[in-house]
Amino acid sequence: MPSSMLVKVICLSMICLVLDIPLANAALSCGQIQLTVAPCLGYLRNPGPSVSAPCCNGLRGIYGQSKSIADRQSVCRCVKGTIFGLPGINLSALSSIAPKCGINLPYKISPSINCNTIP
């Protein structure tokens, strides 16, 4: 039987996906982003030496689809509003997840990030 927290995250993500109104010209809706990063929650709560392939593949997909400044800022707002609202997130794991997945972000992911300054 799946973990009850995972079931809750998936249900929440599905609800967000169904109810989400995508931003104009956004590559992905926040609901799609939430579903894509759901495999990363285990690592963000209990970091290990490596990040799972589904997590990294999802992050690389989001990164690849975020072509414009507006797309990247939209992803930032979604991640900031979602991830930092979840209990038990390890902030150093969050900061290290992009480099561990081979993604070179030109900014640091943190609770104090100003998404409006994302290039």
MDAnalysis code that builds the backbone (N, CA, C; Angstrom):
import MDAnalysis as mda
import numpy as np

u = mda.Universe.empty(357, n_residues=119, atom_resindex=np.repeat(np.arange(119), 3), trajectory=True)
u.add_TopologyAttr("name", ["N", "CA", "C"] * 119)
u.add_TopologyAttr("resid", np.arange(1, 120))
u.add_TopologyAttr("resname", ["MET", "PRO", "SER", "SER", "MET", "LEU", "VAL", "LYS", "VAL", "ILE", "CYS", "LEU", "SER", "MET", "ILE", "CYS", "LEU", "VAL", "LEU", "ASP", "ILE", "PRO", "LEU", "ALA", "ASN", "ALA", "ALA", "LEU", "SER", "CYS", "GLY", "GLN", "ILE", "GLN", "LEU", "THR", "VAL", "ALA", "PRO", "CYS", "LEU", "GLY", "TYR", "LEU", "ARG", "ASN", "PRO", "GLY", "PRO", "SER", "VAL", "SER", "ALA", "PRO", "CYS", "CYS", "ASN", "GLY", "LEU", "ARG", "GLY", "ILE", "TYR", "GLY", "GLN", "SER", "LYS", "SER", "ILE", "ALA", "ASP", "ARG", "GLN", "SER", "VAL", "CYS", "ARG", "CYS", "VAL", "LYS", "GLY", "THR", "ILE", "PHE", "GLY", "LEU", "PRO", "GLY", "ILE", "ASN", "LEU", "SER", "ALA", "LEU", "SER", "SER", "ILE", "ALA", "PRO", "LYS", "CYS", "GLY", "ILE", "ASN", "LEU", "PRO", "TYR", "LYS", "ILE", "SER", "PRO", "SER", "ILE", "ASN", "CYS", "ASN", "THR", "ILE", "PRO"])
u.atoms.positions = np.array([
    [0.858, -1.184, 0.000],
    [0.000, 0.000, 0.000],
    [0.897, 1.237, 0.000],
    [0.594, 2.211, -0.856],
    [1.417, 3.411, -0.932],
    [1.382, 4.205, 0.366],
    [2.417, 4.950, 0.593],
    [2.503, 5.820, 1.763],
    [1.334, 6.794, 1.752],
    [0.757, 7.043, 2.917],
    [-0.396, 7.941, 2.967],
    [-0.004, 9.363, 2.569],
    [1.235, 9.785, 2.883],
    [1.681, 11.123, 2.493],
    [1.781, 11.217, 0.974],
    [2.294, 10.181, 0.324],
    [2.407, 10.175, -1.128],
    [1.027, 10.235, -1.769],
    [0.091, 9.493, -1.233],
    [-1.277, 9.505, -1.747],
    [-1.864, 10.905, -1.608],
    [-1.623, 11.557, -0.466],
    [-2.130, 12.914, -0.256],
    [-1.506, 13.885, -1.251],
    [-0.195, 13.775, -1.474],
    [0.485, 14.669, -2.416],
    [-0.045, 14.460, -3.822],
    [-0.228, 13.213, -4.217],
    [-0.745, 12.927, -5.549],
    [-2.172, 13.454, -5.697],
    [-3.000, 13.245, -4.676],
    [-4.376, 13.760, -4.728],
    [-4.382, 15.282, -4.791],
    [-3.555, 15.925, -3.974],
    [-3.469, 17.379, -4.001],
    [-2.994, 17.856, -5.369],
    [-2.009, 17.175, -5.920],
    [-1.489, 17.552, -7.230],
    [-2.550, 17.398, -8.309],
    [-3.316, 16.318, -8.254],
    [-4.376, 16.103, -9.239],
    [-5.443, 17.188, -9.133],
    [-5.811, 17.548, -7.909],
    [-6.802, 18.609, -7.712],
    [-6.268, 19.913, -8.288],
    [-4.994, 20.212, -7.988],
    [-4.391, 21.445, -8.511],
    [-4.333, 21.419, -10.030],
    [-4.036, 20.256, -10.593],
    [-3.964, 20.134, -12.043],
    [-5.321, 20.404, -12.678],
    [-6.379, 19.860, -12.051],
    [-7.726, 20.026, -12.598],
    [-8.210, 21.465, -12.427],
    [-7.926, 22.087, -11.287],
    [-8.446, 23.419, -10.997],
    [-7.524, 24.546, -11.436],
    [-6.290, 24.233, -11.767],
    [-5.312, 25.263, -12.076],
    [-5.663, 26.005, -13.361],
    [-5.505, 27.294, -13.324],
    [-5.669, 28.119, -14.517],
    [-4.260, 28.505, -14.942],
    [-3.789, 27.971, -16.067],
    [-2.422, 28.266, -16.474],
    [-2.223, 29.753, -16.757],
    [-1.031, 30.235, -16.452],
    [-0.687, 31.611, -16.762],
    [-0.560, 31.763, -18.271],
    [-0.844, 32.932, -18.782],
    [-0.737, 33.166, -20.222],
    [0.670, 32.842, -20.700],
    [0.756, 32.084, -21.775],
    [2.015, 31.716, -22.402],
    [2.944, 30.885, -21.511],
    [2.453, 30.348, -20.427],
    [3.307, 29.544, -19.556],
    [3.508, 28.172, -20.177],
    [4.720, 27.655, -20.062],
    [5.029, 26.348, -20.626],
    [4.288, 25.253, -19.868],
    [4.195, 25.368, -18.550],
    [3.554, 24.372, -17.707],
    [2.658, 25.049, -16.678],
    [1.561, 24.409, -16.340],
    [0.731, 24.930, -15.257],
    [1.360, 24.504, -13.933],
    [0.978, 25.162, -12.862],
    [1.519, 24.810, -11.545],
    [1.130, 23.376, -11.182],
    [-0.052, 22.955, -11.558],
    [-0.468, 21.581, -11.290],
    [0.424, 20.562, -11.981],
    [0.805, 20.855, -13.232],
    [1.720, 19.964, -13.954],
    [3.089, 19.932, -13.281],
    [3.557, 21.080, -12.836],
    [4.851, 21.157, -12.151],
    [4.801, 20.346, -10.867],
    [3.730, 20.477, -10.106],
    [3.593, 19.739, -8.850],
    [3.618, 18.230, -9.088],
    [2.924, 17.770, -10.115],
    [2.943, 16.340, -10.433],
    [4.346, 15.885, -10.830],
    [5.048, 16.734, -11.564],
    [6.366, 16.383, -12.061],
    [7.397, 16.318, -10.943],
    [7.289, 17.198, -9.949],
    [8.272, 17.204, -8.860],
    [7.890, 16.285, -7.702],
    [6.717, 15.676, -7.737],
    [6.301, 14.779, -6.655],
    [7.322, 13.669, -6.373],
    [7.989, 13.083, -7.390],
    [8.997, 12.051, -7.081],
    [10.210, 12.581, -6.321],
    [10.351, 13.902, -6.210],
    [11.500, 14.496, -5.510],
    [11.262, 14.630, -4.012],
    [10.029, 14.468, -3.562],
    [9.719, 14.713, -2.150],
    [10.484, 13.806, -1.201],
    [10.683, 12.555, -1.570],
    [11.441, 11.643, -0.710],
    [12.848, 12.147, -0.482],
    [13.512, 12.578, -1.546],
    [14.873, 13.104, -1.429],
    [14.885, 14.402, -0.616],
    [13.897, 15.249, -0.825],
    [13.864, 16.531, -0.127],
    [13.599, 16.379, 1.364],
    [13.012, 15.274, 1.748],
    [12.774, 15.016, 3.171],
    [13.893, 14.189, 3.799],
    [14.442, 13.254, 3.057],
    [15.521, 12.373, 3.545],
    [16.597, 12.268, 2.469],
    [17.447, 13.303, 2.352],
    [18.437, 13.299, 1.279],
    [19.441, 12.166, 1.423],
    [19.822, 11.633, 0.295],
    [20.834, 10.592, 0.238],
    [21.934, 11.030, -0.696],
    [22.791, 10.099, -1.064],
    [23.910, 10.468, -1.933],
    [23.483, 10.816, -3.360],
    [22.341, 10.310, -3.791],
    [21.896, 10.607, -5.160],
    [20.391, 10.868, -5.177],
    [19.966, 11.491, -6.257],
    [18.553, 11.815, -6.461],
    [17.991, 10.773, -7.424],
    [16.747, 10.375, -7.236],
    [16.155, 9.339, -8.081],
    [16.046, 9.805, -9.535],
    [16.089, 8.851, -10.445],
    [15.967, 9.154, -11.881],
    [14.628, 9.827, -12.206],
    [13.484, 9.361, -11.661],
    [12.219, 10.050, -11.976],
    [12.222, 11.521, -11.540],
    [12.842, 11.796, -10.403],
    [12.931, 13.177, -9.930],
    [13.775, 14.003, -10.899],
    [14.989, 13.544, -11.185],
    [15.889, 14.291, -12.082],
    [15.291, 14.452, -13.478],
    [14.676, 13.398, -13.988],
    [14.061, 13.490, -15.320],
    [12.952, 14.537, -15.333],
    [12.157, 14.576, -14.275],
    [11.094, 15.566, -14.171],
    [11.640, 16.980, -14.086],
    [12.676, 17.172, -13.269],
    [13.272, 18.499, -13.134],
    [13.903, 18.964, -14.447],
    [14.579, 18.034, -15.139],
    [15.178, 18.386, -16.433],
    [14.090, 18.739, -17.453],
    [12.967, 18.042, -17.396],
    [11.852, 18.340, -18.292],
    [11.282, 19.730, -18.039],
    [11.089, 20.072, -16.770],
    [10.582, 21.404, -16.425],
    [11.578, 22.468, -16.877],
    [12.856, 22.231, -16.595],
    [13.902, 23.180, -16.979],
    [13.919, 23.376, -18.498],
    [13.797, 22.292, -19.232],
    [13.812, 22.366, -20.694],
    [12.601, 23.060, -21.286],
    [11.459, 22.958, -20.614],
    [10.236, 23.572, -21.124],
    [10.086, 25.030, -20.694],
    [10.928, 25.476, -19.778],
    [10.855, 26.860, -19.286],
    [11.771, 27.734, -20.128],
    [11.296, 28.099, -21.295],
    [12.132, 28.788, -22.282],
    [12.218, 30.296, -22.072],
    [11.161, 30.897, -21.590],
    [11.146, 32.352, -21.444],
    [11.349, 32.756, -19.983],
    [11.645, 34.034, -19.777],
    [11.784, 34.563, -18.418],
    [10.468, 34.380, -17.669],
    [9.344, 34.650, -18.332],
    [8.026, 34.497, -17.699],
    [7.792, 33.044, -17.278],
    [8.204, 32.080, -18.114],
    [8.057, 30.666, -17.771],
    [8.870, 30.337, -16.516],
    [10.135, 30.781, -16.490],
    [11.018, 30.470, -15.352],
    [10.510, 31.125, -14.074],
    [9.990, 32.337, -14.171],
    [9.448, 33.002, -12.995],
    [8.177, 32.311, -12.513],
    [7.375, 31.832, -13.439],
    [6.161, 31.100, -13.098],
    [6.500, 29.790, -12.382],
    [7.497, 29.069, -12.888],
    [7.949, 27.828, -12.239],
    [8.453, 28.146, -10.837],
    [9.233, 29.197, -10.702],
    [9.757, 29.604, -9.395],
    [8.615, 29.860, -8.408],
    [7.613, 30.617, -8.834],
    [6.485, 30.923, -7.941],
    [5.746, 29.654, -7.530],
    [5.555, 28.750, -8.474],
    [4.862, 27.502, -8.167],
    [5.661, 26.671, -7.162],
    [6.959, 26.501, -7.445],
    [7.805, 25.698, -6.557],
    [7.884, 26.350, -5.180],
    [8.064, 27.658, -5.154],
    [8.155, 28.361, -3.875],
    [6.862, 28.201, -3.075],
    [5.729, 28.350, -3.728],
    [4.453, 28.219, -3.037],
    [4.125, 26.803, -2.616],
    [4.679, 25.822, -3.325],
    [4.382, 24.415, -3.038],
    [5.384, 23.809, -2.064],
    [6.643, 23.815, -2.436],
    [7.672, 23.113, -1.663],
    [7.854, 23.703, -0.278],
    [7.916, 25.043, -0.190],
    [8.182, 25.653, 1.109],
    [6.979, 25.575, 2.035],
    [5.835, 25.168, 1.511],
    [4.661, 24.978, 2.346],
    [4.544, 23.577, 2.919],
    [5.409, 22.665, 2.476],
    [5.364, 21.284, 2.949],
    [6.251, 21.099, 4.173],
    [5.787, 20.335, 5.150],
    [6.620, 20.096, 6.337],
    [7.768, 19.133, 6.034],
    [8.879, 19.317, 6.749],
    [9.984, 18.374, 6.693],
    [10.915, 18.517, 5.513],
    [10.845, 19.617, 4.766],
    [11.727, 19.801, 3.619],
    [13.115, 20.221, 4.120],
    [14.137, 19.504, 3.668],
    [15.529, 19.796, 4.012],
    [16.032, 20.859, 3.034],
    [16.318, 22.064, 3.553],
    [16.675, 23.179, 2.684],
    [18.010, 22.970, 1.971],
    [18.977, 22.304, 2.609],
    [20.234, 22.063, 1.894],
    [20.037, 21.033, 0.794],
    [19.147, 20.081, 0.997],
    [18.840, 19.119, -0.073],
    [18.172, 19.845, -1.234],
    [17.308, 20.787, -0.921],
    [16.636, 21.561, -1.963],
    [17.652, 22.367, -2.774],
    [18.618, 22.962, -2.085],
    [19.647, 23.749, -2.777],
    [20.537, 22.884, -3.660],
    [20.728, 21.620, -3.269],
    [21.655, 20.753, -4.004],
    [20.990, 19.897, -5.079],
    [19.680, 19.892, -5.133],
    [18.996, 18.959, -6.027],
    [19.258, 19.266, -7.506],
    [19.242, 20.526, -7.900],
    [19.481, 20.861, -9.314],
    [20.874, 20.434, -9.768],
    [21.936, 20.804, -9.040],
    [23.267, 20.356, -9.475],
    [23.414, 18.830, -9.486],
    [22.798, 18.145, -8.520],
    [22.880, 16.677, -8.495],
    [22.169, 16.050, -9.686],
    [21.236, 16.786, -10.277],
    [20.525, 16.303, -11.464],
    [21.157, 16.829, -12.753],
    [22.276, 17.532, -12.624],
    [22.965, 18.044, -13.802],
    [22.343, 19.297, -14.387],
    [21.602, 20.031, -13.559],
    [20.958, 21.273, -14.007],
    [21.734, 22.442, -13.407],
    [22.184, 23.349, -14.260],
    [22.967, 24.495, -13.821],
    [22.077, 25.730, -13.770],
    [21.472, 25.978, -12.606],
    [20.611, 27.147, -12.440],
    [21.465, 28.376, -12.134],
    [21.122, 29.523, -12.702],
    [21.893, 30.737, -12.423],
    [21.456, 31.446, -11.131],
    [20.757, 30.746, -10.255],
    [20.305, 31.314, -8.989],
    [20.205, 30.187, -7.971],
    [20.142, 30.554, -6.690],
    [20.040, 29.583, -5.605],
    [18.577, 29.449, -5.184],
    [18.132, 28.227, -5.038],
    [16.758, 27.983, -4.590],
    [16.741, 28.091, -3.065],
    [15.942, 29.007, -2.549],
    [15.836, 29.208, -1.102],
    [14.477, 29.829, -0.789],
    [14.056, 29.782, 0.481],
    [12.772, 30.387, 0.843],
    [12.726, 31.891, 0.589],
    [13.881, 32.541, 0.558],
    [13.908, 33.991, 0.369],
    [14.041, 34.405, -1.098],
    [14.000, 33.451, -2.014],
    [14.164, 33.781, -3.428],
    [13.077, 34.736, -3.905],
    [13.469, 35.728, -4.681],
    [12.520, 36.662, -5.287],
    [12.313, 36.186, -6.723],
    [11.211, 35.556, -6.984],
    [10.957, 34.965, -8.300],
    [10.913, 36.010, -9.416],
    [10.632, 37.256, -9.073],
    [10.586, 38.318, -10.085],
    [11.970, 38.675, -10.613],
    [13.030, 38.219, -9.940],
    [14.393, 38.532, -10.389],
    [15.030, 37.369, -11.163],
    [14.292, 36.283, -11.381],
    [14.812, 35.144, -12.118],
    [15.025, 35.567, -13.567],
    [16.239, 35.337, -14.081],
    [16.513, 35.732, -15.480],
    [15.910, 34.777, -16.483],
])
